[in-house]
Amino acid sequence: MDLVFSDIHADIDALDTILGIASNPEFTKKYGTFSRIINLGDLLERGTHPKEVLSRLKLLEKNYPIFSVMGNHDEAFLYNRLIGGSSIESMDAHAKLNSEDTSFFKENNDGTFGSQEFIDKKHGLFCVHGGPLDPEKITPKTAQDEAWLYKRSWQRLTEEDFESFTYSGYHYKPSSAFDEANKHVKNHIILCGHQHKEETIMQDGDIHRLYPNLKSVKEKLSGHILESKEIEINSSNNYLIRLGIGGPEGHYVKDSEVPHFAIVQYDPKRVILFTVYT
């Protein structure tokens, strides 16, 4: 079983809450024990405890395989790109990070950091922060200084019937996401975050938005009220499943956001989305 989260945003309390729930015997008895962790990006910015978040993940690496992709806020910090959303307190906390802290983000030979995607063909997963489209195919030659906004870390699911580019990234249609992922993994599940809201879309020839019809179950478990939504995976179909925000500490609208995470089970195959109410 995989434990999956996205957009922790330097929120150590939320990260510890998620880890505590997923490791609690009450939870593992019902849902199983996770054997690896998938981080869908944006560990940094907005929240005020980046050092603690990175330290916790480095400790977890000693006991679990952790597969991570880069988020747009991770890149913004590491590449010194200024993007909005962080308070003065958050910026001060991030300014205190040193190279040892940020060593969680592996540096590549070309000077970039981390991976834009994690592809697991065995389990049919295509994991990204924003979207799976190939940047080389969607980036105009005239983009120049804006080319980084077409990367997988910046792509986002469109709310329209068309694709477009804005300074919040490239907005893609579900059909384009499925077409691209299908080149790498047949009968796949695209797992992403970035937009802070849960979503579930299925392709079985046609494309269906499943999320509004998912059954919601609330239960008291591991000392919290958990709301779960289960997606049964048909091995003949493709899915795009977007997680909600993992770490709401730095979100401007106080009390309107709570931690989210997911698990992926393989026998039978299903994804369960969780919302944590304290």
KAUR-V537117 format. One record per residue. N is the residue number from 1. RES is the residue in three letters. PHI is phi in degrees with one decimal (* if undefined). BURIAL is + if it has 24 or more other C-alpha atoms within 12 Angstrom, else -. D_FIRST is the distance of its C-alpha to the first C-alpha in Angstrom with 2 decimals. Layout:
n=N res=RES phi=PHI burial=BURIAL d_first=D_FIRST
n=N res=RES phi=PHI burial=BURIAL d_first=D_FIRST
This chain:
n=1 res=MET phi=* burial=+ d_first=0.00
n=2 res=ASP phi=-103.9 burial=+ d_first=3.79
n=3 res=LEU phi=-99.2 burial=+ d_first=6.77
n=4 res=VAL phi=-126.3 burial=+ d_first=9.69
n=5 res=PHE phi=-145.5 burial=+ d_first=13.34
n=6 res=SER phi=-146.7 burial=+ d_first=16.76
n=7 res=ASP phi=58.3 burial=+ d_first=20.38
n=8 res=ILE phi=-68.3 burial=+ d_first=20.29
n=9 res=HIS phi=49.5 burial=+ d_first=23.97
n=10 res=ALA phi=59.1 burial=+ d_first=24.92
n=11 res=ASP phi=-105.9 burial=+ d_first=24.01
n=12 res=ILE phi=-69.4 burial=+ d_first=23.02
n=13 res=ASP phi=-63.2 burial=+ d_first=23.24
n=14 res=ALA phi=-66.6 burial=+ d_first=20.70
n=15 res=LEU phi=-61.2 burial=+ d_first=18.25
n=16 res=ASP phi=-65.6 burial=+ d_first=18.81
n=17 res=THR phi=-62.9 burial=+ d_first=18.48
n=18 res=ILE phi=-60.6 burial=+ d_first=15.01
n=19 res=LEU phi=-64.2 burial=+ d_first=13.91
n=20 res=GLY phi=-65.3 burial=- d_first=15.92
n=21 res=ILE phi=-64.7 burial=+ d_first=14.51
n=22 res=ALA phi=-66.3 burial=+ d_first=10.78
n=23 res=SER phi=-99.4 burial=- d_first=12.08
n=24 res=ASN phi=-68.7 burial=- d_first=14.63
n=25 res=PRO phi=-54.7 burial=- d_first=14.88
n=26 res=GLU phi=-63.2 burial=- d_first=15.87
n=27 res=PHE phi=-72.1 burial=+ d_first=12.71
n=28 res=THR phi=-66.7 burial=- d_first=10.36
n=29 res=LYS phi=-63.4 burial=- d_first=12.82
n=30 res=LYS phi=-86.5 burial=- d_first=12.46
n=31 res=TYR phi=-111.4 burial=+ d_first=8.92
n=32 res=GLY phi=106.9 burial=- d_first=6.97
n=33 res=THR phi=-106.5 burial=+ d_first=6.39
n=34 res=PHE phi=-77.8 burial=+ d_first=4.56
n=35 res=SER phi=-111.8 burial=+ d_first=5.77
n=36 res=ARG phi=-152.5 burial=+ d_first=7.08
n=37 res=ILE phi=-121.5 burial=+ d_first=8.94
n=38 res=ILE phi=-117.0 burial=+ d_first=10.61
n=39 res=ASN phi=-104.6 burial=+ d_first=14.07
n=40 res=LEU phi=-90.9 burial=+ d_first=16.10
n=41 res=GLY phi=99.5 burial=+ d_first=19.39
n=42 res=ASP phi=64.5 burial=+ d_first=22.29
n=43 res=LEU phi=-75.1 burial=+ d_first=21.76
n=44 res=LEU phi=-109.2 burial=+ d_first=25.55
n=45 res=GLU phi=70.5 burial=+ d_first=28.62
n=46 res=ARG phi=75.0 burial=+ d_first=29.61
n=47 res=GLY phi=-81.1 burial=+ d_first=28.34
n=48 res=THR phi=-116.6 burial=+ d_first=30.27
n=49 res=HIS phi=-130.3 burial=+ d_first=27.95
n=50 res=PRO phi=-65.7 burial=+ d_first=26.85
n=51 res=LYS phi=-61.6 burial=+ d_first=27.63
n=52 res=GLU phi=-67.3 burial=+ d_first=25.46
n=53 res=VAL phi=-63.2 burial=+ d_first=22.43
n=54 res=LEU phi=-65.5 burial=+ d_first=22.80
n=55 res=SER phi=-64.1 burial=+ d_first=23.48
n=56 res=ARG phi=-63.6 burial=+ d_first=20.35
n=57 res=LEU phi=-68.4 burial=+ d_first=18.16
n=58 res=LYS phi=-66.3 burial=- d_first=20.27
n=59 res=LEU phi=-67.9 burial=- d_first=19.73
n=60 res=LEU phi=-62.8 burial=- d_first=15.93
n=61 res=GLU phi=-60.5 burial=- d_first=16.36
n=62 res=LYS phi=-73.8 burial=- d_first=17.87
n=63 res=ASN phi=-118.7 burial=- d_first=14.77
n=64 res=TYR phi=-135.9 burial=- d_first=11.83
n=65 res=PRO phi=-67.2 burial=- d_first=11.96
n=66 res=ILE phi=-118.8 burial=+ d_first=12.74
n=67 res=PHE phi=-108.4 burial=+ d_first=13.46
n=68 res=SER phi=-122.5 burial=+ d_first=16.16
n=69 res=VAL phi=-119.9 burial=+ d_first=18.67
n=70 res=MET phi=-80.8 burial=+ d_first=22.05
n=71 res=GLY phi=-99.1 burial=+ d_first=23.14
n=72 res=ASN phi=-64.3 burial=+ d_first=26.77
n=73 res=HIS phi=-76.3 burial=+ d_first=27.47
n=74 res=ASP phi=-60.0 burial=+ d_first=26.09
n=75 res=GLU phi=-64.8 burial=+ d_first=28.50
n=76 res=ALA phi=-58.2 burial=+ d_first=31.27
n=77 res=PHE phi=-69.4 burial=+ d_first=31.26
n=78 res=LEU phi=-69.4 burial=+ d_first=30.96
n=79 res=TYR phi=-101.8 burial=- d_first=33.53
n=80 res=ASN phi=56.9 burial=- d_first=35.82
n=81 res=ARG phi=-105.2 burial=- d_first=35.69
n=82 res=LEU phi=-87.8 burial=- d_first=36.74
n=83 res=ILE phi=-129.3 burial=- d_first=34.82
n=84 res=GLY phi=-75.7 burial=- d_first=35.24
n=85 res=GLY phi=113.6 burial=- d_first=33.23
n=86 res=SER phi=-107.6 burial=+ d_first=33.48
n=87 res=SER phi=-77.9 burial=- d_first=35.92
n=88 res=ILE phi=-60.4 burial=- d_first=38.41
n=89 res=GLU phi=-61.5 burial=- d_first=36.40
n=90 res=SER phi=-65.2 burial=+ d_first=33.29
n=91 res=MET phi=-62.7 burial=+ d_first=35.38
n=92 res=ASP phi=-63.8 burial=- d_first=36.99
n=93 res=ALA phi=-64.8 burial=+ d_first=33.70
n=94 res=HIS phi=-72.3 burial=+ d_first=32.51
n=95 res=ALA phi=-65.3 burial=- d_first=35.92
n=96 res=LYS phi=-87.4 burial=- d_first=35.37
n=97 res=LEU phi=-69.4 burial=+ d_first=32.39
n=98 res=ASN phi=-116.8 burial=- d_first=33.36
n=99 res=SER phi=-63.7 burial=- d_first=32.19
n=100 res=GLU phi=-66.7 burial=- d_first=30.26
n=101 res=ASP phi=-61.3 burial=+ d_first=28.28
n=102 res=THR phi=-83.4 burial=+ d_first=27.56
n=103 res=SER phi=-67.0 burial=- d_first=26.71
n=104 res=PHE phi=-59.3 burial=+ d_first=23.00
n=105 res=PHE phi=-85.5 burial=+ d_first=23.94
n=106 res=LYS phi=-69.0 burial=- d_first=24.75
n=107 res=GLU phi=-86.1 burial=- d_first=28.17
n=108 res=ASN phi=-86.2 burial=- d_first=28.73
n=109 res=ASN phi=-62.3 burial=- d_first=31.95
n=110 res=ASP phi=-91.3 burial=- d_first=33.48
n=111 res=GLY phi=90.6 burial=- d_first=33.16
n=112 res=THR phi=-81.2 burial=- d_first=30.32
n=113 res=PHE phi=-121.0 burial=+ d_first=27.10
n=114 res=GLY phi=62.8 burial=+ d_first=23.46
n=115 res=SER phi=-122.4 burial=+ d_first=22.03
n=116 res=GLN phi=-84.3 burial=+ d_first=22.59
n=117 res=GLU phi=-153.3 burial=+ d_first=19.53
n=118 res=PHE phi=-125.6 burial=+ d_first=16.34
n=119 res=ILE phi=-112.6 burial=+ d_first=16.17
n=120 res=ASP phi=-119.7 burial=- d_first=13.54
n=121 res=LYS phi=-67.0 burial=- d_first=15.55
n=122 res=LYS phi=-59.7 burial=- d_first=13.44
n=123 res=HIS phi=-102.9 burial=+ d_first=10.71
n=124 res=GLY phi=71.8 burial=+ d_first=13.52
n=125 res=LEU phi=-108.9 burial=+ d_first=12.86
n=126 res=PHE phi=-126.7 burial=+ d_first=15.93
n=127 res=CYS phi=-105.9 burial=+ d_first=15.36
n=128 res=VAL phi=-143.9 burial=+ d_first=18.58
n=129 res=HIS phi=-79.6 burial=+ d_first=20.15
n=130 res=GLY phi=-108.3 burial=+ d_first=22.80
n=131 res=GLY phi=-160.0 burial=+ d_first=23.12
n=132 res=PRO phi=-95.1 burial=+ d_first=22.85
n=133 res=LEU phi=-64.6 burial=+ d_first=26.61
n=134 res=ASP phi=-73.6 burial=+ d_first=28.40
n=135 res=PRO phi=-58.0 burial=+ d_first=30.68
n=136 res=GLU phi=-64.6 burial=- d_first=33.38
n=137 res=LYS phi=-87.8 burial=- d_first=33.85
n=138 res=ILE phi=-112.4 burial=+ d_first=34.18
n=139 res=THR phi=-86.1 burial=+ d_first=36.00
n=140 res=PRO phi=-65.5 burial=- d_first=39.77
n=141 res=LYS phi=-63.6 burial=- d_first=42.05
n=142 res=THR phi=-86.5 burial=- d_first=43.81
n=143 res=ALA phi=-64.4 burial=- d_first=40.75
n=144 res=GLN phi=50.0 burial=- d_first=41.71
n=145 res=ASP phi=-68.3 burial=- d_first=40.66
n=146 res=GLU phi=-98.3 burial=- d_first=38.30
n=147 res=ALA phi=-59.7 burial=+ d_first=36.23
n=148 res=TRP phi=-65.8 burial=+ d_first=33.34
n=149 res=LEU phi=-77.1 burial=+ d_first=32.86
n=150 res=TYR phi=-99.5 burial=+ d_first=31.75
n=151 res=LYS phi=-68.8 burial=+ d_first=28.79
n=152 res=ARG phi=-60.3 burial=+ d_first=25.20
n=153 res=SER phi=-70.6 burial=+ d_first=24.84
n=154 res=TRP phi=-110.1 burial=+ d_first=27.67
n=155 res=GLN phi=-65.2 burial=+ d_first=27.21
n=156 res=ARG phi=-146.5 burial=+ d_first=26.70
n=157 res=LEU phi=-66.9 burial=+ d_first=26.46
n=158 res=THR phi=-72.6 burial=+ d_first=30.05
n=159 res=GLU phi=-100.8 burial=- d_first=31.34
n=160 res=GLU phi=-112.2 burial=- d_first=34.27
n=161 res=ASP phi=-95.5 burial=- d_first=34.99
n=162 res=PHE phi=-142.9 burial=- d_first=35.67
n=163 res=GLU phi=-98.5 burial=- d_first=34.35
n=164 res=SER phi=-157.8 burial=- d_first=36.04
n=165 res=PHE phi=-115.9 burial=+ d_first=36.12
n=166 res=THR phi=-134.1 burial=- d_first=36.74
n=167 res=TYR phi=-77.2 burial=- d_first=36.59
n=168 res=SER phi=-99.4 burial=+ d_first=33.14
n=169 res=GLY phi=121.3 burial=+ d_first=31.92
n=170 res=TYR phi=-90.3 burial=+ d_first=31.81
n=171 res=HIS phi=-97.4 burial=+ d_first=30.96
n=172 res=TYR phi=-111.5 burial=+ d_first=29.40
n=173 res=LYS phi=-88.8 burial=+ d_first=29.19
n=174 res=PRO phi=-54.9 burial=+ d_first=26.06
n=175 res=SER phi=-60.4 burial=+ d_first=27.89
n=176 res=SER phi=-66.6 burial=+ d_first=28.31
n=177 res=ALA phi=-64.0 burial=+ d_first=24.63
n=178 res=PHE phi=-65.4 burial=+ d_first=23.72
n=179 res=ASP phi=-61.0 burial=+ d_first=26.63
n=180 res=GLU phi=-70.7 burial=+ d_first=25.61
n=181 res=ALA phi=-62.6 burial=+ d_first=21.89
n=182 res=ASN phi=-66.2 burial=+ d_first=23.07
n=183 res=LYS phi=-72.1 burial=- d_first=25.07
n=184 res=HIS phi=-109.9 burial=+ d_first=22.02
n=185 res=VAL phi=-140.7 burial=+ d_first=19.28
n=186 res=LYS phi=-80.1 burial=+ d_first=20.29
n=187 res=ASN phi=49.5 burial=+ d_first=18.63
n=188 res=HIS phi=-105.0 burial=+ d_first=16.57
n=189 res=ILE phi=-119.3 burial=+ d_first=14.68
n=190 res=ILE phi=-86.7 burial=+ d_first=16.45
n=191 res=LEU phi=-109.3 burial=+ d_first=14.71
n=192 res=CYS phi=-147.6 burial=+ d_first=17.46
n=193 res=GLY phi=-137.5 burial=+ d_first=19.10
n=194 res=HIS phi=76.5 burial=+ d_first=22.68
n=195 res=GLN phi=-94.8 burial=+ d_first=24.50
n=196 res=HIS phi=70.3 burial=+ d_first=23.01
n=197 res=LYS phi=-125.2 burial=+ d_first=22.78
n=198 res=GLU phi=-68.0 burial=+ d_first=20.08
n=199 res=GLU phi=-157.7 burial=+ d_first=20.77
n=200 res=THR phi=-142.6 burial=+ d_first=19.51
n=201 res=ILE phi=-130.2 burial=+ d_first=21.59
n=202 res=MET phi=-121.8 burial=+ d_first=21.41
n=203 res=GLN phi=-119.5 burial=+ d_first=23.60
n=204 res=ASP phi=-128.2 burial=- d_first=24.82
n=205 res=GLY phi=110.3 burial=- d_first=28.12
n=206 res=ASP phi=-94.2 burial=- d_first=28.96
n=207 res=ILE phi=-114.9 burial=- d_first=27.02
n=208 res=HIS phi=-128.0 burial=- d_first=26.03
n=209 res=ARG phi=-89.3 burial=- d_first=25.03
n=210 res=LEU phi=-86.3 burial=+ d_first=22.63
n=211 res=TYR phi=-54.3 burial=+ d_first=22.08
n=212 res=PRO phi=-61.4 burial=- d_first=25.35
n=213 res=ASN phi=-103.9 burial=- d_first=24.64
n=214 res=LEU phi=-69.9 burial=- d_first=21.12
n=215 res=LYS phi=-72.9 burial=- d_first=21.43
n=216 res=SER phi=-103.4 burial=- d_first=21.11
n=217 res=VAL phi=-123.6 burial=- d_first=20.37
n=218 res=LYS phi=-107.8 burial=- d_first=21.39
n=219 res=GLU phi=-151.4 burial=- d_first=20.74
n=220 res=LYS phi=-92.6 burial=- d_first=21.52
n=221 res=LEU phi=-149.6 burial=+ d_first=18.55
n=222 res=SER phi=57.8 burial=+ d_first=18.24
n=223 res=GLY phi=80.4 burial=- d_first=21.74
n=224 res=HIS phi=-132.8 burial=+ d_first=21.15
n=225 res=ILE phi=-91.4 burial=- d_first=21.71
n=226 res=LEU phi=-109.4 burial=+ d_first=18.58
n=227 res=GLU phi=-108.5 burial=+ d_first=19.04
n=228 res=SER phi=-120.0 burial=+ d_first=16.24
n=229 res=LYS phi=-132.9 burial=+ d_first=16.53
n=230 res=GLU phi=-102.1 burial=+ d_first=14.44
n=231 res=ILE phi=-115.2 burial=+ d_first=14.66
n=232 res=GLU phi=-76.7 burial=+ d_first=14.55
n=233 res=ILE phi=-96.1 burial=+ d_first=14.27
n=234 res=ASN phi=-86.0 burial=- d_first=17.30
n=235 res=SER phi=-65.2 burial=- d_first=16.96
n=236 res=SER phi=-92.4 burial=- d_first=20.58
n=237 res=ASN phi=-109.6 burial=+ d_first=20.30
n=238 res=ASN phi=-111.4 burial=+ d_first=19.40
n=239 res=TYR phi=-136.0 burial=+ d_first=17.90
n=240 res=LEU phi=-120.8 burial=+ d_first=18.51
n=241 res=ILE phi=-122.2 burial=+ d_first=16.44
n=242 res=ARG phi=-106.5 burial=+ d_first=17.90
n=243 res=LEU phi=-85.6 burial=+ d_first=16.64
n=244 res=GLY phi=-79.9 burial=+ d_first=19.29
n=245 res=ILE phi=-61.6 burial=+ d_first=20.64
n=246 res=GLY phi=-86.1 burial=+ d_first=18.66
n=247 res=GLY phi=-123.3 burial=+ d_first=21.83
n=248 res=PRO phi=-86.1 burial=+ d_first=24.95
n=249 res=GLU phi=-50.6 burial=+ d_first=27.33
n=250 res=GLY phi=-92.4 burial=+ d_first=29.46
n=251 res=HIS phi=-73.4 burial=+ d_first=29.63
n=252 res=TYR phi=-66.5 burial=- d_first=33.27
n=253 res=VAL phi=-88.3 burial=- d_first=32.98
n=254 res=LYS phi=-63.9 burial=- d_first=32.43
n=255 res=ASP phi=67.8 burial=- d_first=30.56
n=256 res=SER phi=-95.7 burial=- d_first=29.57
n=257 res=GLU phi=-123.4 burial=- d_first=26.09
n=258 res=VAL phi=-135.2 burial=+ d_first=23.25
n=259 res=PRO phi=-66.1 burial=+ d_first=19.80
n=260 res=HIS phi=-127.9 burial=+ d_first=17.05
n=261 res=PHE phi=-157.4 burial=+ d_first=13.33
n=262 res=ALA phi=-146.9 burial=+ d_first=10.41
n=263 res=ILE phi=-127.8 burial=+ d_first=6.78
n=264 res=VAL phi=-117.2 burial=+ d_first=5.60
n=265 res=GLN phi=-103.8 burial=+ d_first=4.88
n=266 res=TYR phi=-119.4 burial=+ d_first=6.65
n=267 res=ASP phi=-147.4 burial=- d_first=9.06
n=268 res=PRO phi=-78.6 burial=- d_first=10.75
n=269 res=LYS phi=-80.9 burial=- d_first=9.70
n=270 res=ARG phi=-159.5 burial=+ d_first=10.02
n=271 res=VAL phi=-117.2 burial=+ d_first=9.87
n=272 res=ILE phi=-119.8 burial=+ d_first=11.01
n=273 res=LEU phi=-92.1 burial=+ d_first=13.46
n=274 res=PHE phi=-122.3 burial=+ d_first=14.70
n=275 res=THR phi=-116.6 burial=+ d_first=18.19
n=276 res=VAL phi=-104.1 burial=+ d_first=19.27
n=277 res=TYR phi=-110.4 burial=+ d_first=22.82
n=278 res=THR phi=-97.8 burial=- d_first=24.45
